[in-house]
Amino acid sequence: MNGPACPVCDDAGCRQFGQYDGITYHRCGTCAATFRDPGQLLSPDQEHAQYLLHENAVDDPGYRRFLSRVSDPLLQRVAPGACGLDYGCGPGPALAAMLREAGHQVALYDPFFAPDAAVLSQTYDFVTCTEVVEHFHAPAAEFDRMGAMLRPGGWLAVMTCFQTEDAAFGNWHYRKDPTHVVFYREETLRHIARMRGWHCEIPAKDVALFRVS
């Protein structure tokens, strides 16, 4: 039996993947995304309450080392003094601070913690989206929005924990976060790029860099 349309690629060929902790998940046969049933998503207030539990300090050395997996390859590809946007920056925008320290201008956007919609009408040399895409309720529209904010040749840097072994999905810590609703395999991210005519690189574990032509 087919399930709902895929929120990543809009394909209708999805099937039920499994049920874990009372939550139903579906798998897309085209892009290989796994996603929570649309009828079991949290409300914005419930999401916000969960995000307030996160502890990601701007000056935490361990958190900065974690983010360097995306900042290091991005900094190798952008020109000096580039202008970027940290999309979904959260309450502690450490990545933006790291990129500013490297000499770049970085604007912030987060629907809960930095809801300045004016930054979404501008264009950038790069957009970062770290530990965010797994939260998207409508990822196809969100990837389109981020791509539209990039200048030709610009980079979209995404970090999310790639889904690998299906047998481990039920006990996977990443799945157990109730705000994580879409799970991407490497092939899912490459499919996202192909759909939009972008170039995709996987420079580090759980990191994808998209170049917009």
C-alpha positions, 0 to 999 in steps of 0.5 A: 500500500502506498503512503503519503507523497515524499516531502523531499522529492514529491514522489508518490511511490512511498511505502510504509517503512515501519512503526517505532515507539508508536510512530509510523515512518515511510520510505520513498522509492525514488530518493530513499528518504525516510520520513515520519507520517505527516499526521504525527508531526509536532506542533510549533509549540511542541517543537520550540519546547524541545529546542529549548532543551538543546545546549549548544554554546557558541564558545563550546570547543567540542561543539566547534570541533563538531561544526568544523566538519562543515566549516573547514570544507566550506571555507576552502571553497568560498572567496575571502570576505564572502557573504552568507546566511546561517539558516536555522541558526538556533539559539547558539549560532556557533557556526556563524561565529566561526565563519565571521572569525574567518572574515566572512559576513553572516546573517542569521535566520531561525523561525524561533530564535532569529525570525527576521524574514528580511534576510530571506529576501537577499542573496548570498555567496553561501548558505549553511544549514547544519543539523536543520534539514532533519527538522523540515516538515516540507523539505522540498520547499525549504531546499528551493528557498535556500537555493533561490537565495544563492548567487550563481556559483554559491554554496549550500552547506548541509550537515545532517546524520545520514541514515545508513543501516535500516536494521538500526533505525528503530534504536537510532538515537537520531530517530528518537529526537521527536523533532527529527522527522526526515532522514536522508541517505547520501543518495537522497542528497545527491537526488536533491541536487540532480532535481535542481541541477546542482553539483553535490559533494560529500567532503566529510561524514554527514556533510553535503555541499551543493553548488548552485550553477 
